[in-house]
């Protein structure tokens, strides 16, 4: 009996530290274009300092006794030394540097039967320009959430398809790199929020189809595209695992799947860095 109690106590003692360690592992640091840098800051500053990468404010969290910045690195970033500007509440400003290394992404060629999705009509371009402003506004969302949930769950059960960062060609014509992760799943499969957050935008867009944008706090925003149905609306508060909608094939697609994008300091980054994949 006493041995059982002692063993249970040991489990409890070790469980908490393990949980804390697991919490700070995500997102995983990978300082490459399209990746994430985690930069330790001055531990003496209270409260959390404001940190900027260029003109963009970045997520700051407490890790043990230190503040750290969680920085999204653009796919266009050059290898070398990059700099953060750190501002404390008492007016002190200092700088932190981090190193970015190169990464080569694969090339993907896609053939679309609907040529309009490769070379849109003039009336389509007007719609696309208007929609781009709405999408950018959603991805730039900043909310002062002091406890951002940064360990995600996979938003839909399915097979991981086209990875993040692919250099894409549609019908032989070059287009922007793939800014998210595709997950192949049957039409109608449930899409769930990868973390706690607030829905900041929903809409039907030319390329993205039916889409949902969720703000998780401090510039961390997730995007879900090509849905057949949307189950939420702007202002909906969601918990990790809550249903956002259903898999579809709206917008520019070749079959039913979810395009899942993750934006950090208004920079599209590798979604898999937020996941514990087996």
C-alpha positions as CSV (number, residue, x, y, z in Angstrom):
1,X,0.0,0.0,0.0
2,X,2.8,2.4,1.0
3,X,4.7,1.6,-2.1
4,X,1.7,2.3,-4.3
5,X,1.2,5.7,-2.7
6,X,4.9,6.5,-3.0
7,X,4.9,5.6,-6.7
8,X,1.8,7.8,-7.3
9,X,3.5,10.7,-5.6
10,X,6.6,10.3,-7.8
11,X,4.4,10.3,-10.9
12,X,2.7,13.5,-9.8
13,X,6.1,15.1,-9.1
14,X,7.5,14.3,-12.4
15,X,4.3,14.9,-14.5
16,X,4.2,18.6,-13.9
17,X,7.8,19.3,-15.0
18,X,7.2,17.1,-18.0
19,X,4.1,19.0,-18.9
20,X,5.9,22.3,-18.6
21,X,8.7,21.2,-20.8
22,X,6.2,19.9,-23.4
23,X,4.4,23.3,-23.3
24,X,7.5,25.3,-24.3
25,X,8.7,22.9,-27.0
26,X,6.2,24.3,-29.5
27,X,6.5,25.8,-31.9
28,X,9.8,24.1,-32.6
29,X,12.7,26.4,-33.4
30,X,13.9,26.2,-37.0
31,X,15.5,29.4,-38.1
32,X,15.2,29.1,-41.8
33,X,13.2,31.0,-44.4
34,X,9.6,30.0,-43.6
35,X,10.6,28.8,-40.1
36,X,10.7,30.2,-36.6
37,X,13.4,31.6,-34.4
38,X,13.0,31.5,-30.6
39,X,15.2,34.3,-29.1
40,X,15.9,34.6,-25.3
41,X,15.3,38.1,-23.9
42,X,16.3,40.0,-20.8
43,X,14.8,38.2,-17.8
44,X,14.8,41.2,-15.6
45,X,12.2,43.1,-17.5
46,X,8.6,43.3,-16.1
47,X,6.1,43.1,-17.6
48,X,6.8,41.6,-21.0
49,X,8.7,43.8,-23.4
50,X,7.4,44.7,-26.8
51,X,9.6,43.1,-29.5
52,X,9.8,44.1,-33.2
53,X,11.2,42.2,-36.2
54,X,11.5,45.1,-38.7
55,X,8.2,47.0,-38.3
56,X,6.2,43.9,-37.2
57,X,5.6,43.1,-33.6
58,X,6.3,39.6,-32.5
59,X,4.9,37.1,-30.0
60,X,6.6,37.2,-26.5
61,X,6.1,34.5,-23.8
62,X,7.5,33.5,-20.5
63,X,9.8,30.4,-20.5
64,X,10.9,29.5,-17.0
65,X,12.6,32.7,-15.7
66,X,13.1,34.3,-19.1
67,X,11.0,36.1,-21.7
68,X,11.5,34.8,-25.2
69,X,10.4,36.1,-28.6
70,X,8.8,33.7,-31.0
71,X,9.6,35.0,-34.5
72,X,8.1,34.1,-37.9
73,X,10.8,34.3,-40.6
74,X,9.6,35.1,-44.2
75,X,10.2,32.7,-47.0
76,X,12.0,35.6,-48.7
77,X,14.5,36.1,-45.8
78,X,18.2,35.9,-46.6
79,X,20.6,33.8,-44.7
80,X,22.7,35.6,-42.2
81,X,22.3,37.7,-39.0
82,X,18.9,39.2,-38.3
83,X,17.9,41.6,-35.5
84,X,15.1,42.2,-33.1
85,X,14.3,45.5,-31.4
86,X,13.2,45.1,-27.8
87,X,11.3,47.9,-25.9
88,X,10.6,47.7,-22.2
89,X,7.9,49.5,-20.3
90,X,10.5,51.8,-18.7
91,X,11.6,53.1,-22.1
92,X,14.8,51.0,-22.4
93,X,15.6,49.7,-25.8
94,X,18.1,47.0,-26.8
95,X,18.7,44.6,-29.6
96,X,18.9,40.8,-29.9
97,X,20.4,39.0,-32.9
98,X,19.6,35.6,-34.4
99,X,21.0,33.7,-37.3
100,X,19.0,32.4,-40.3
101,X,20.3,29.5,-42.4
102,X,19.3,28.6,-45.9
103,X,16.7,26.0,-46.9
104,X,15.9,24.7,-50.4
105,X,12.2,23.9,-51.0
106,X,11.0,21.5,-53.6
107,X,9.2,22.4,-56.8
108,X,5.6,21.4,-57.6
109,X,3.9,21.4,-61.0
110,X,0.1,21.4,-61.0
111,X,-2.3,21.1,-63.9
112,X,-5.6,22.9,-63.6
113,X,-8.5,22.2,-66.0
114,X,-10.1,25.5,-65.0
115,X,-7.6,27.9,-66.7
116,X,-9.4,30.9,-65.2
117,X,-7.8,29.9,-61.9
118,X,-4.4,30.4,-63.5
119,X,-5.1,33.5,-65.6
120,X,-8.2,35.1,-64.1
121,X,-10.5,37.3,-66.1
122,X,-10.4,41.1,-65.7
123,X,-13.5,41.1,-63.5
124,X,-11.9,38.3,-61.4
125,X,-8.8,40.5,-60.8
126,X,-10.9,43.3,-59.4
127,X,-12.5,40.8,-57.0
128,X,-9.1,39.3,-56.1
129,X,-7.6,42.7,-55.3
130,X,-10.5,43.5,-53.0
131,X,-10.3,40.2,-51.3
132,X,-6.5,40.5,-50.8
133,X,-7.1,43.5,-48.6
134,X,-9.6,41.6,-46.4
135,X,-7.3,38.6,-46.1
136,X,-4.2,40.7,-45.2
137,X,-6.2,42.6,-42.5
138,X,-7.2,39.2,-41.0
139,X,-3.6,38.0,-41.0
140,X,-2.4,41.2,-39.4
141,X,-4.7,40.8,-36.4
142,X,-3.0,41.6,-33.1
143,X,-4.6,40.9,-29.7
144,X,-2.9,41.2,-26.4
145,X,-3.3,37.6,-25.2
146,X,-0.7,37.0,-22.4
147,X,-1.2,33.2,-22.6
148,X,-1.1,32.1,-26.3
149,X,-1.5,28.4,-26.9
150,X,1.3,27.4,-29.1
151,X,1.0,23.6,-29.2
152,X,-1.5,22.8,-31.9
153,X,-3.5,19.7,-32.8
154,X,-3.9,18.7,-36.4
155,X,-7.1,20.4,-37.6
156,X,-8.5,17.5,-39.6
157,X,-7.9,13.8,-39.8
158,X,-6.3,13.1,-43.2
159,X,-3.1,12.5,-45.1
160,X,-0.6,15.3,-45.3
161,X,-0.3,16.4,-48.9
162,X,1.5,19.3,-50.5
163,X,4.0,20.7,-47.9
164,X,4.7,24.2,-46.9
165,X,7.1,26.3,-49.0
166,X,6.8,24.4,-52.4
167,X,7.8,26.5,-55.4
168,X,4.7,26.2,-57.4
169,X,3.9,26.2,-61.1
170,X,0.3,26.1,-62.3
171,X,0.0,24.9,-65.9
172,X,3.7,25.7,-66.3
173,X,3.4,29.2,-65.0
174,X,5.3,30.2,-61.8
175,X,3.3,31.4,-58.9
176,X,4.0,32.3,-55.2
177,X,5.4,29.5,-53.0
178,X,2.9,27.3,-51.1
179,X,2.1,29.3,-47.9
180,X,0.5,26.4,-46.0
181,X,0.1,22.7,-45.5
182,X,-2.5,20.7,-47.5
183,X,-4.3,17.9,-45.8
184,X,-6.2,15.5,-48.0
185,X,-9.5,14.4,-46.4
186,X,-13.0,13.3,-47.7
187,X,-15.4,16.1,-48.5
188,X,-17.5,16.8,-45.3
189,X,-14.7,15.8,-42.9
190,X,-14.8,18.0,-39.8
191,X,-12.2,20.8,-39.4
192,X,-11.3,21.7,-35.8
193,X,-9.5,24.6,-34.3
194,X,-5.9,23.7,-33.6
195,X,-5.8,25.9,-30.5
196,X,-7.9,28.3,-28.4
197,X,-8.8,31.5,-30.2
198,X,-11.4,33.9,-31.7
199,X,-12.7,33.8,-35.3
200,X,-11.8,37.1,-36.9
201,X,-13.0,36.5,-40.5
202,X,-15.0,34.1,-42.7
203,X,-15.7,34.4,-46.4
204,X,-15.8,33.0,-49.8
205,X,-12.7,34.0,-51.8
206,X,-11.7,33.5,-55.4
207,X,-8.6,31.4,-54.9
208,X,-9.2,30.2,-51.3
209,X,-12.9,29.3,-51.5
210,X,-14.8,29.2,-48.2
211,X,-12.3,30.3,-45.5
212,X,-12.0,30.8,-41.8
213,X,-9.4,32.8,-39.9
214,X,-8.7,32.3,-36.2
215,X,-6.8,34.7,-34.0
216,X,-4.9,32.9,-31.2
217,X,-3.2,36.1,-29.8
218,X,-0.1,38.2,-30.3
219,X,0.0,37.9,-34.1
220,X,-0.6,34.2,-34.3
221,X,-3.4,33.6,-36.8
222,X,-4.5,30.4,-38.5
223,X,-6.2,30.1,-41.9
224,X,-8.4,27.3,-43.2
225,X,-9.4,27.3,-46.9
226,X,-11.5,25.4,-49.5
227,X,-14.2,24.5,-47.0
228,X,-17.6,23.1,-48.2
229,X,-19.3,24.5,-45.1
230,X,-18.5,27.1,-42.4
231,X,-19.7,26.4,-38.9
232,X,-18.6,29.7,-37.2
233,X,-18.8,33.4,-37.8
234,X,-16.6,36.4,-36.9
235,X,-16.5,36.9,-33.1
236,X,-17.0,33.2,-32.3
237,X,-14.8,32.1,-29.4
238,X,-13.3,28.7,-30.0
239,X,-11.5,26.2,-27.8
240,X,-8.9,23.7,-29.1
241,X,-10.9,21.0,-31.0
242,X,-14.0,23.0,-31.7
243,X,-15.5,22.6,-35.1
244,X,-14.8,25.4,-37.6
245,X,-16.3,23.8,-40.7
246,X,-16.1,20.9,-43.2
247,X,-13.6,19.9,-45.8
248,X,-14.5,20.9,-49.4
249,X,-13.1,21.8,-52.8
250,X,-14.1,25.4,-53.2
251,X,-11.7,27.9,-54.8
252,X,-8.5,26.8,-56.6
253,X,-8.3,23.0,-56.0
254,X,-7.8,19.7,-57.8
255,X,-9.7,17.7,-55.2
256,X,-11.1,17.8,-51.6
257,X,-8.6,18.9,-49.0
258,X,-7.9,21.5,-46.3
259,X,-5.3,24.2,-47.0
260,X,-4.1,25.1,-43.5
261,X,-2.0,28.2,-43.1
262,X,-0.2,29.6,-40.0
263,X,0.7,33.2,-39.8
264,X,3.1,34.6,-37.1
265,X,3.9,38.3,-37.0
266,X,2.0,38.5,-40.4
267,X,4.5,36.0,-41.8
268,X,3.4,32.6,-43.2
269,X,5.4,29.8,-41.5
270,X,5.6,26.1,-41.5
271,X,2.5,24.7,-39.7
272,X,4.2,21.4,-38.7
273,X,6.5,23.3,-36.3
274,X,3.4,23.7,-34.0
275,X,2.6,20.0,-34.1
276,X,3.8,16.9,-32.2
277,X,3.8,14.5,-35.1
278,X,4.5,10.8,-34.6
